[in-house]
Amino acid sequence: GTGWLFPSTDLTSTVGYDSIIQHLNDGRKNCKEFEDFLKERAIIEEKYGKELINLSKKKPCGQTELNTLKRSLDVFKQQIDNVGQGHIQLAQTLREEAKKMEEFREKQKLHRKKIELIMEAIHKNRNLQYKKTMEAKRLYEQRCRDKDEAEQAVHRNANLVTQKQQEKLFLKLAQTKSALEDSDRSYQQSITALEKIREEWMKEHIKACEFFETQECERISYFRGALWLHVNQLSQGCVQNDEKYEEIRKSLEMCSIEKDIDFFVNLRKTGSSAPAPVVYENYYNTQRNATPVRSPVSVPISR
């Protein structure tokens, strides 16, 4: 993608490239943050699950209830235990998702490293050649100034010096011209070499930017998908919990107040007759009538 080239007018500048690398590093950090978030959530889910199971196993909840309500309470305790187990399973799922995110992150990092190493070598080579070229240019410009000065010296002193001095000036001029030709040639060769390196760098830079852009698209897509899946897993947990709660509701629908009352009566009844009334007994009358007093008749009662 050409949108990711981030060009700069300065040949040795890597500011555009550096900002891309920084963006990719930030992306990796964001994935790591989500990964850590999943791990933290897993710890919370597991702790909550274990506490629910503990509560269900150890805490009495209507333990002396009888018959149908007792059955409902048993279902209630069992389903709370099941909800706890569900949270522990969710914790495990979250850890697996965090692991997948880590693997994706590391795979991208590995692929990117190869490209980054190639680009680092190219930047180093380009900057070295640029430095050499600038040095060649500086030397070439100096040689131009030397030749100009030698020419001016010849013209200035044309009629003022001896033959021997004139020959010396011409020799100096010839030397500066020769040095200029050498430096000119070196400078041009440096420019040619730099241009070749610049073209190579541009080609690799475009390839690297296209690779980075593709990788970033994949990362955003993966992150979005992971987040979507995570929310689906949370929703699924809610649905499964509601199914467990529905089992409790079904059990409560089967609960009969009448049956539980009957059950208690049948379990605890002591007989079918109530005690008879206690009557007044006159002592003297009792003495006179030596005949034994008949036991009082029991009166049947309805429940």
JOKAJO-V70738 format. One record per backbone hydrogen bond with DSSP energy under -0.5 kcal/mol. CO is the residue of the C=O (numbers start at 0). NH is the residue of the N-H. E is the energy in kcal/mol with one decimal. If there is no record, write none. Layout:
# JOKAJO-V70738
co=CO nh=NH e=E
co=CO nh=NH e=E
This chain:
# JOKAJO-V70738
co=0 nh=3 e=-1.6
co=1 nh=4 e=-1.7
co=8 nh=10 e=-0.6
co=9 nh=12 e=-1.1
co=13 nh=17 e=-3.5
co=14 nh=18 e=-1.8
co=15 nh=19 e=-1.5
co=16 nh=20 e=-2.4
co=17 nh=21 e=-2.6
co=18 nh=22 e=-1.9
co=19 nh=23 e=-2.4
co=20 nh=24 e=-2.4
co=21 nh=25 e=-2.4
co=22 nh=26 e=-2.1
co=23 nh=27 e=-2.1
co=24 nh=28 e=-2.2
co=25 nh=29 e=-2.4
co=26 nh=30 e=-2.0
co=27 nh=31 e=-2.1
co=28 nh=32 e=-2.2
co=29 nh=33 e=-1.9
co=30 nh=34 e=-2.3
co=31 nh=35 e=-2.5
co=32 nh=36 e=-2.1
co=33 nh=37 e=-2.4
co=34 nh=38 e=-1.9
co=35 nh=39 e=-2.5
co=36 nh=40 e=-2.5
co=37 nh=41 e=-2.3
co=38 nh=42 e=-1.8
co=39 nh=43 e=-2.0
co=40 nh=44 e=-2.9
co=41 nh=45 e=-2.6
co=42 nh=46 e=-2.3
co=43 nh=47 e=-2.7
co=44 nh=48 e=-2.7
co=45 nh=49 e=-2.6
co=46 nh=50 e=-2.2
co=47 nh=51 e=-2.3
co=48 nh=52 e=-2.3
co=49 nh=53 e=-2.4
co=50 nh=54 e=-2.5
co=51 nh=55 e=-2.7
co=52 nh=56 e=-2.3
co=53 nh=57 e=-2.8
co=54 nh=58 e=-2.1
co=57 nh=59 e=-0.6
co=61 nh=64 e=-1.4
co=65 nh=68 e=-0.9
co=65 nh=69 e=-1.1
co=66 nh=70 e=-2.1
co=67 nh=71 e=-2.2
co=68 nh=72 e=-2.3
co=69 nh=73 e=-2.2
co=70 nh=74 e=-2.4
co=71 nh=75 e=-2.6
co=72 nh=76 e=-2.6
co=73 nh=77 e=-2.4
co=74 nh=78 e=-2.8
co=75 nh=79 e=-2.1
co=76 nh=80 e=-2.0
co=77 nh=81 e=-2.3
co=78 nh=82 e=-2.5
co=79 nh=83 e=-2.2
co=80 nh=84 e=-2.3
co=81 nh=85 e=-2.3
co=82 nh=86 e=-1.8
co=83 nh=87 e=-1.7
co=84 nh=88 e=-2.4
co=85 nh=89 e=-2.3
co=86 nh=90 e=-2.0
co=87 nh=91 e=-1.7
co=88 nh=92 e=-2.3
co=89 nh=93 e=-2.6
co=90 nh=94 e=-1.9
co=91 nh=95 e=-2.0
co=92 nh=96 e=-2.2
co=93 nh=97 e=-2.2
co=94 nh=98 e=-2.0
co=95 nh=99 e=-2.0
co=96 nh=100 e=-2.1
co=97 nh=101 e=-2.1
co=98 nh=102 e=-2.5
co=99 nh=103 e=-2.4
co=100 nh=104 e=-2.3
co=101 nh=105 e=-2.6
co=102 nh=106 e=-2.3
co=103 nh=107 e=-2.2
co=104 nh=108 e=-2.2
co=105 nh=109 e=-2.3
co=106 nh=110 e=-2.1
co=107 nh=111 e=-2.5
co=108 nh=112 e=-2.0
co=109 nh=113 e=-1.2
co=110 nh=114 e=-1.1
co=111 nh=115 e=-2.8
co=112 nh=116 e=-2.4
co=113 nh=117 e=-1.8
co=114 nh=118 e=-2.6
co=115 nh=119 e=-2.6
co=116 nh=120 e=-2.0
co=117 nh=121 e=-2.2
co=118 nh=122 e=-2.7
co=119 nh=123 e=-2.2
co=120 nh=124 e=-2.4
co=121 nh=125 e=-2.8
co=122 nh=126 e=-2.6
co=123 nh=127 e=-2.1
co=124 nh=128 e=-2.4
co=125 nh=129 e=-2.5
co=126 nh=130 e=-2.1
co=127 nh=131 e=-2.3
co=128 nh=132 e=-2.6
co=129 nh=133 e=-2.4
co=130 nh=134 e=-1.9
co=131 nh=135 e=-2.5
co=132 nh=136 e=-2.5
co=133 nh=137 e=-2.2
co=134 nh=138 e=-2.3
co=135 nh=139 e=-2.5
co=136 nh=140 e=-2.7
co=137 nh=141 e=-2.0
co=138 nh=142 e=-2.5
co=139 nh=143 e=-2.0
co=140 nh=144 e=-2.0
co=141 nh=145 e=-2.4
co=142 nh=146 e=-2.4
co=143 nh=147 e=-2.4
co=144 nh=148 e=-2.3
co=145 nh=149 e=-2.1
co=146 nh=150 e=-2.4
co=147 nh=151 e=-2.4
co=148 nh=152 e=-2.2
co=149 nh=153 e=-1.8
co=150 nh=154 e=-2.4
co=151 nh=155 e=-3.0
co=152 nh=156 e=-2.1
co=154 nh=157 e=-1.0
co=156 nh=159 e=-0.7
co=156 nh=160 e=-1.1
co=161 nh=165 e=-2.5
co=162 nh=166 e=-2.5
co=163 nh=167 e=-1.8
co=164 nh=168 e=-2.1
co=165 nh=169 e=-2.6
co=166 nh=170 e=-2.3
co=167 nh=171 e=-2.2
co=168 nh=172 e=-2.3
co=169 nh=173 e=-2.5
co=170 nh=174 e=-2.5
co=171 nh=175 e=-2.3
co=172 nh=176 e=-2.3
co=173 nh=177 e=-2.2
co=174 nh=178 e=-2.6
co=175 nh=179 e=-2.4
co=176 nh=180 e=-2.4
co=177 nh=181 e=-2.2
co=178 nh=182 e=-2.5
co=179 nh=183 e=-2.8
co=180 nh=184 e=-2.4
co=181 nh=185 e=-2.5
co=182 nh=186 e=-2.6
co=183 nh=187 e=-2.6
co=184 nh=188 e=-2.5
co=185 nh=189 e=-2.4
co=186 nh=190 e=-2.3
co=187 nh=191 e=-2.4
co=188 nh=192 e=-2.7
co=189 nh=193 e=-2.8
co=190 nh=194 e=-2.7
co=191 nh=195 e=-2.0
co=192 nh=196 e=-2.2
co=193 nh=197 e=-3.1
co=194 nh=198 e=-2.5
co=195 nh=199 e=-2.1
co=196 nh=200 e=-3.0
co=197 nh=201 e=-2.7
co=198 nh=202 e=-2.3
co=199 nh=203 e=-2.5
co=200 nh=204 e=-3.1
co=201 nh=205 e=-2.5
co=202 nh=206 e=-2.0
co=203 nh=207 e=-2.9
co=204 nh=208 e=-2.7
co=205 nh=209 e=-2.4
co=206 nh=210 e=-2.4
co=207 nh=211 e=-2.9
co=208 nh=212 e=-2.5
co=209 nh=213 e=-2.3
co=210 nh=214 e=-2.6
co=211 nh=215 e=-2.4
co=212 nh=216 e=-2.2
co=213 nh=217 e=-2.3
co=214 nh=218 e=-2.4
co=215 nh=219 e=-2.6
co=216 nh=220 e=-2.4
co=217 nh=221 e=-2.7
co=218 nh=222 e=-3.0
co=219 nh=223 e=-2.7
co=220 nh=224 e=-2.3
co=221 nh=225 e=-2.7
co=222 nh=226 e=-2.3
co=223 nh=227 e=-2.3
co=224 nh=228 e=-2.6
co=225 nh=229 e=-2.2
co=226 nh=230 e=-2.1
co=227 nh=231 e=-2.2
co=228 nh=232 e=-2.4
co=229 nh=233 e=-1.9
co=230 nh=234 e=-2.4
co=231 nh=235 e=-2.8
co=232 nh=236 e=-2.0
co=233 nh=237 e=-1.7
co=234 nh=238 e=-2.4
co=235 nh=239 e=-2.8
co=236 nh=240 e=-2.1
co=237 nh=241 e=-2.3
co=238 nh=242 e=-1.9
co=239 nh=243 e=-1.6
co=240 nh=244 e=-2.4
co=241 nh=245 e=-2.2
co=242 nh=246 e=-1.3
co=243 nh=247 e=-1.1
co=244 nh=248 e=-2.1
co=245 nh=249 e=-2.9
co=246 nh=250 e=-2.0
co=247 nh=251 e=-2.3
co=248 nh=252 e=-1.9
co=249 nh=253 e=-1.1
co=251 nh=254 e=-0.9
co=255 nh=259 e=-2.0
co=256 nh=260 e=-2.2
co=257 nh=261 e=-2.8
co=258 nh=262 e=-2.7
co=259 nh=263 e=-1.9
co=260 nh=264 e=-2.4
co=261 nh=265 e=-2.8
co=262 nh=266 e=-1.9
co=263 nh=267 e=-2.3
co=264 nh=268 e=-1.8
co=271 nh=300 e=-0.9
co=273 nh=298 e=-0.6
co=276 nh=278 e=-0.6
co=279 nh=281 e=-0.5
co=281 nh=285 e=-2.3
co=282 nh=286 e=-2.1
co=283 nh=287 e=-2.9
co=284 nh=288 e=-2.8
co=287 nh=289 e=-1.6
co=297 nh=299 e=-0.6
co=298 nh=273 e=-1.5
